Amino acid sequence: MEIKNKQLSVLISSTFAFTICFAVWMMFAVLGIPLKAHLGLNETQFGLLLATPVLTGSLTRVPLGIWTDRFGGRVVFFWLMMSSVVPIFLLSYASQYWHFLVLGLFVGLAGGSFSVGTPYVARWFKAERKGFAMGVFGVGNAGAALTHLVAPVIIVGFGWQMLPRVYALGMFITALLFWYFSFTDKAHHAPANVTFTQQLNVLKDPRVWRYSQYYSVVFGGYVGLALWMAKYYVSEYGFDLKIAALMAMAFSLPGGVIRAFGGWISDKFGAYKVTWAVMWVCWVCFFLLSYPQTNLVVKTVTGDVNFHIGLSPWLFTALLFIVGIAMGIGKASVFKFIGDDFTHNIGAVSGVVGLAGGLGGFFLPIMFGALVDLTGVRSSAFMLLYCTVCVSLIWMHFSFKPESVQLKKLPLTA
């Protein structure tokens, strides 16, 4: 088969597989809502339930990225999907809170697929096309939107126990399809004489930490909000599960599908400029989204005048849509940095950066729930994100100047 046909087949099969993996990774975003009522959870416990799969998917990203460098993405991706099938299915038989937490850790393995697919896909394309290729692969983030679309229908129609069974079957079929349509090129593997410790030498490079910080905002924030938004619509605006999940898609869908466009504009305008613009857009939107529903009484000479200040669900959704677009572009621009600067160690670096982003997605839902329990203000989630972006903008300004984009690329393998 010609190399171009292999490139296309690898890109399509990997993107499809990542979409299903991401949908599974985000399943508690919808499944957690009936479980919260069934188990009698408070907001903090609910946040932990949402976040548990994200923890495993994050912590496994570094070893999975390194194994991808050593053994190839096709083998690692396939066995990663197969290993998550049984835990997903067993969720349908769980009955206690700790059952869901333990099984959620194993289900979370699906989230590690990003640090496998990214280097696997990137190595099939030349430097000038890596940003676009990784952006297309990143469209798999739209798996969150797939869960928001499909999961409520299954839960309402057949009960929450049916959702894990359907997802387990879907993951098994996806693994088989991926294996059939993907390919292996041993020239893409890291040299056999490069040790695990030597590959981890990327941690000594300050650029890795810089990109990790950016990604914790654009990806960690995306995961945290994708998990939290359906519940937010139910609690804040009183929507039922189907409508709430559908509204949440206004964030999760563009945050996934726009990533390919983000890769293209990062190739065209440079990763620094694109990432900088993304941070500013998020900063403005989070400021507006932070304002809680407020009833204001103004004393006037003719008596009290009552005002209500707050976002309608439609204005709220419009702002969330903009944030989703910004984060989708930002996720691609950060990995454009990595594809440009770490050609030889892209698996290890993408694993580290993915870990930072995933940990952001793990801690945020827990912090969202804790803030609601402590303050009683649901928009406190956006207050937290606003502060995070403020810190990120300051850090980015002082640690990364535009001219540093042209830094000489240094090989990091021994």
SULDA-V768294 format. One record per residue. N is the residue number from 0. RES is the residue in three letters. PHI is phi as a letter, one per 20 degrees, with the letter a starting at -180 (NA if undefined). Layout:
n=N res=RES phi=PHI
n=N res=RES phi=PHI
This chain:
n=0 res=MET phi=NA
n=1 res=GLU phi=f
n=2 res=ILE phi=f
n=3 res=LYS phi=f
n=4 res=ASN phi=f
n=5 res=LYS phi=f
n=6 res=GLN phi=g
n=7 res=LEU phi=f
n=8 res=SER phi=f
n=9 res=VAL phi=f
n=10 res=LEU phi=f
n=11 res=ILE phi=f
n=12 res=SER phi=f
n=13 res=SER phi=f
n=14 res=THR phi=f
n=15 res=PHE phi=f
n=16 res=ALA phi=f
n=17 res=PHE phi=f
n=18 res=THR phi=f
n=19 res=ILE phi=f
n=20 res=CYS phi=f
n=21 res=PHE phi=f
n=22 res=ALA phi=f
n=23 res=VAL phi=f
n=24 res=TRP phi=g
n=25 res=MET phi=e
n=26 res=MET phi=f
n=27 res=PHE phi=f
n=28 res=ALA phi=g
n=29 res=VAL phi=d
n=30 res=LEU phi=g
n=31 res=GLY phi=f
n=32 res=ILE phi=f
n=33 res=PRO phi=f
n=34 res=LEU phi=f
n=35 res=LYS phi=g
n=36 res=ALA phi=f
n=37 res=HIS phi=f
n=38 res=LEU phi=e
n=39 res=GLY phi=m
n=40 res=LEU phi=e
n=41 res=ASN phi=e
n=42 res=GLU phi=f
n=43 res=THR phi=f
n=44 res=GLN phi=f
n=45 res=PHE phi=f
n=46 res=GLY phi=f
n=47 res=LEU phi=f
n=48 res=LEU phi=f
n=49 res=LEU phi=f
n=50 res=ALA phi=e
n=51 res=THR phi=g
n=52 res=PRO phi=f
n=53 res=VAL phi=f
n=54 res=LEU phi=f
n=55 res=THR phi=f
n=56 res=GLY phi=f
n=57 res=SER phi=e
n=58 res=LEU phi=f
n=59 res=THR phi=e
n=60 res=ARG phi=f
n=61 res=VAL phi=f
n=62 res=PRO phi=f
n=63 res=LEU phi=f
n=64 res=GLY phi=f
n=65 res=ILE phi=f
n=66 res=TRP phi=f
n=67 res=THR phi=f
n=68 res=ASP phi=f
n=69 res=ARG phi=e
n=70 res=PHE phi=d
n=71 res=GLY phi=n
n=72 res=GLY phi=f
n=73 res=ARG phi=f
n=74 res=VAL phi=f
n=75 res=VAL phi=f
n=76 res=PHE phi=f
n=77 res=PHE phi=f
n=78 res=TRP phi=f
n=79 res=LEU phi=f
n=80 res=MET phi=f
n=81 res=MET phi=f
n=82 res=SER phi=f
n=83 res=SER phi=e
n=84 res=VAL phi=f
n=85 res=VAL phi=f
n=86 res=PRO phi=g
n=87 res=ILE phi=f
n=88 res=PHE phi=f
n=89 res=LEU phi=f
n=90 res=LEU phi=g
n=91 res=SER phi=f
n=92 res=TYR phi=d
n=93 res=ALA phi=f
n=94 res=SER phi=c
n=95 res=GLN phi=c
n=96 res=TYR phi=g
n=97 res=TRP phi=f
n=98 res=HIS phi=g
n=99 res=PHE phi=f
n=100 res=LEU phi=f
n=101 res=VAL phi=f
n=102 res=LEU phi=f
n=103 res=GLY phi=f
n=104 res=LEU phi=f
n=105 res=PHE phi=f
n=106 res=VAL phi=f
n=107 res=GLY phi=f
n=108 res=LEU phi=g
n=109 res=ALA phi=g
n=110 res=GLY phi=f
n=111 res=GLY phi=f
n=112 res=SER phi=f
n=113 res=PHE phi=f
n=114 res=SER phi=f
n=115 res=VAL phi=e
n=116 res=GLY phi=f
n=117 res=THR phi=f
n=118 res=PRO phi=f
n=119 res=TYR phi=f
n=120 res=VAL phi=f
n=121 res=ALA phi=g
n=122 res=ARG phi=f
n=123 res=TRP phi=e
n=124 res=PHE phi=c
n=125 res=LYS phi=f
n=126 res=ALA phi=g
n=127 res=GLU phi=f
n=128 res=ARG phi=d
n=129 res=LYS phi=f
n=130 res=GLY phi=g
n=131 res=PHE phi=f
n=132 res=ALA phi=f
n=133 res=MET phi=f
n=134 res=GLY phi=f
n=135 res=VAL phi=f
n=136 res=PHE phi=g
n=137 res=GLY phi=f
n=138 res=VAL phi=g
n=139 res=GLY phi=g
n=140 res=ASN phi=g
n=141 res=ALA phi=f
n=142 res=GLY phi=g
n=143 res=ALA phi=f
n=144 res=ALA phi=f
n=145 res=LEU phi=f
n=146 res=THR phi=f
n=147 res=HIS phi=f
n=148 res=LEU phi=e
n=149 res=VAL phi=e
n=150 res=ALA phi=g
n=151 res=PRO phi=f
n=152 res=VAL phi=f
n=153 res=ILE phi=f
n=154 res=ILE phi=f
n=155 res=VAL phi=f
n=156 res=GLY phi=e
n=157 res=PHE phi=c
n=158 res=GLY phi=n
n=159 res=TRP phi=f
n=160 res=GLN phi=f
n=161 res=MET phi=f
n=162 res=LEU phi=f
n=163 res=PRO phi=f
n=164 res=ARG phi=f
n=165 res=VAL phi=f
n=166 res=TYR phi=f
n=167 res=ALA phi=f
n=168 res=LEU phi=f
n=169 res=GLY phi=f
n=170 res=MET phi=f
n=171 res=PHE phi=f
n=172 res=ILE phi=f
n=173 res=THR phi=f
n=174 res=ALA phi=f
n=175 res=LEU phi=f
n=176 res=LEU phi=f
n=177 res=PHE phi=f
n=178 res=TRP phi=f
n=179 res=TYR phi=f
n=180 res=PHE phi=d
n=181 res=SER phi=d
n=182 res=PHE phi=c
n=183 res=THR phi=c
n=184 res=ASP phi=c
n=185 res=LYS phi=f
n=186 res=ALA phi=f
n=187 res=HIS phi=e
n=188 res=HIS phi=f
n=189 res=ALA phi=f
n=190 res=PRO phi=g
n=191 res=ALA phi=f
n=192 res=ASN phi=e
n=193 res=VAL phi=e
n=194 res=THR phi=e
n=195 res=PHE phi=g
n=196 res=THR phi=f
n=197 res=GLN phi=f
n=198 res=GLN phi=f
n=199 res=LEU phi=f
n=200 res=ASN phi=f
n=201 res=VAL phi=f
n=202 res=LEU phi=f
n=203 res=LYS phi=f
n=204 res=ASP phi=e
n=205 res=PRO phi=f
n=206 res=ARG phi=f
n=207 res=VAL phi=f
n=208 res=TRP phi=f
n=209 res=ARG phi=f
n=210 res=TYR phi=f
n=211 res=SER phi=f
n=212 res=GLN phi=f
n=213 res=TYR phi=f
n=214 res=TYR phi=f
n=215 res=SER phi=f
n=216 res=VAL phi=e
n=217 res=VAL phi=f
n=218 res=PHE phi=e
n=219 res=GLY phi=g
n=220 res=GLY phi=f
n=221 res=TYR phi=f
n=222 res=VAL phi=f
n=223 res=GLY phi=g
n=224 res=LEU phi=f
n=225 res=ALA phi=f
n=226 res=LEU phi=f
n=227 res=TRP phi=e
n=228 res=MET phi=f
n=229 res=ALA phi=f
n=230 res=LYS phi=f
n=231 res=TYR phi=f
n=232 res=TYR phi=f
n=233 res=VAL phi=f
n=234 res=SER phi=f
n=235 res=GLU phi=e
n=236 res=TYR phi=d
n=237 res=GLY phi=m
n=238 res=PHE phi=f
n=239 res=ASP phi=f
n=240 res=LEU phi=g
n=241 res=LYS phi=f
n=242 res=ILE phi=f
n=243 res=ALA phi=f
n=244 res=ALA phi=f
n=245 res=LEU phi=f
n=246 res=MET phi=f
n=247 res=ALA phi=f
n=248 res=MET phi=f
n=249 res=ALA phi=f
n=250 res=PHE phi=e
n=251 res=SER phi=f
n=252 res=LEU phi=f
n=253 res=PRO phi=f
n=254 res=GLY phi=f
n=255 res=GLY phi=e
n=256 res=VAL phi=f
n=257 res=ILE phi=f
n=258 res=ARG phi=f
n=259 res=ALA phi=f
n=260 res=PHE phi=f
n=261 res=GLY phi=f
n=262 res=GLY phi=f
n=263 res=TRP phi=f
n=264 res=ILE phi=f
n=265 res=SER phi=f
n=266 res=ASP phi=f
n=267 res=LYS phi=e
n=268 res=PHE phi=d
n=269 res=GLY phi=n
n=270 res=ALA phi=f
n=271 res=TYR phi=f
n=272 res=LYS phi=f
n=273 res=VAL phi=f
n=274 res=THR phi=f
n=275 res=TRP phi=f
n=276 res=ALA phi=f
n=277 res=VAL phi=g
n=278 res=MET phi=f
n=279 res=TRP phi=f
n=280 res=VAL phi=f
n=281 res=CYS phi=f
n=282 res=TRP phi=g
n=283 res=VAL phi=f
n=284 res=CYS phi=f
n=285 res=PHE phi=f
n=286 res=PHE phi=f
n=287 res=LEU phi=f
n=288 res=LEU phi=f
n=289 res=SER phi=f
n=290 res=TYR phi=f
n=291 res=PRO phi=f
n=292 res=GLN phi=f
n=293 res=THR phi=c
n=294 res=ASN phi=d
n=295 res=LEU phi=d
n=296 res=VAL phi=d
n=297 res=VAL phi=d
n=298 res=LYS phi=f
n=299 res=THR phi=c
n=300 res=VAL phi=f
n=301 res=THR phi=d
n=302 res=GLY phi=p
n=303 res=ASP phi=f
n=304 res=VAL phi=d
n=305 res=ASN phi=e
n=306 res=PHE phi=c
n=307 res=HIS phi=d
n=308 res=ILE phi=d
n=309 res=GLY phi=r
n=310 res=LEU phi=e
n=311 res=SER phi=f
n=312 res=PRO phi=g
n=313 res=TRP phi=f
n=314 res=LEU phi=f
n=315 res=PHE phi=g
n=316 res=THR phi=f
n=317 res=ALA phi=f
n=318 res=LEU phi=f
n=319 res=LEU phi=f
n=320 res=PHE phi=f
n=321 res=ILE phi=f
n=322 res=VAL phi=f
n=323 res=GLY phi=f
n=324 res=ILE phi=f
n=325 res=ALA phi=f
n=326 res=MET phi=f
n=327 res=GLY phi=f
n=328 res=ILE phi=f
n=329 res=GLY phi=f
n=330 res=LYS phi=f
n=331 res=ALA phi=f
n=332 res=SER phi=f
n=333 res=VAL phi=f
n=334 res=PHE phi=f
n=335 res=LYS phi=f
n=336 res=PHE phi=g
n=337 res=ILE phi=f
n=338 res=GLY phi=f
n=339 res=ASP phi=f
n=340 res=ASP phi=e
n=341 res=PHE phi=c
n=342 res=THR phi=g
n=343 res=HIS phi=e
n=344 res=ASN phi=c
n=345 res=ILE phi=f
n=346 res=GLY phi=f
n=347 res=ALA phi=f
n=348 res=VAL phi=f
n=349 res=SER phi=f
n=350 res=GLY phi=f
n=351 res=VAL phi=f
n=352 res=VAL phi=f
n=353 res=GLY phi=f
n=354 res=LEU phi=f
n=355 res=ALA phi=f
n=356 res=GLY phi=f
n=357 res=GLY phi=f
n=358 res=LEU phi=f
n=359 res=GLY phi=f
n=360 res=GLY phi=f
n=361 res=PHE phi=f
n=362 res=PHE phi=f
n=363 res=LEU phi=f
n=364 res=PRO phi=g
n=365 res=ILE phi=f
n=366 res=MET phi=f
n=367 res=PHE phi=g
n=368 res=GLY phi=f
n=369 res=ALA phi=f
n=370 res=LEU phi=f
n=371 res=VAL phi=f
n=372 res=ASP phi=f
n=373 res=LEU phi=e
n=374 res=THR phi=d
n=375 res=GLY phi=m
n=376 res=VAL phi=d
n=377 res=ARG phi=f
n=378 res=SER phi=f
n=379 res=SER phi=f
n=380 res=ALA phi=f
n=381 res=PHE phi=f
n=382 res=MET phi=f
n=383 res=LEU phi=f
n=384 res=LEU phi=f
n=385 res=TYR phi=f
n=386 res=CYS phi=f
n=387 res=THR phi=f
n=388 res=VAL phi=f
n=389 res=CYS phi=g
n=390 res=VAL phi=f
n=391 res=SER phi=f
n=392 res=LEU phi=f
n=393 res=ILE phi=f
n=394 res=TRP phi=f
n=395 res=MET phi=f
n=396 res=HIS phi=f
n=397 res=PHE phi=e
n=398 res=SER phi=d
n=399 res=PHE phi=b
n=400 res=LYS phi=e
n=401 res=PRO phi=g
n=402 res=GLU phi=f
n=403 res=SER phi=f
n=404 res=VAL phi=f
n=405 res=GLN phi=e
n=406 res=LEU phi=g
n=407 res=LYS phi=f
n=408 res=LYS phi=f
n=409 res=LEU phi=d
n=410 res=PRO phi=f
n=411 res=LEU phi=d
n=412 res=THR phi=e
n=413 res=ALA phi=f
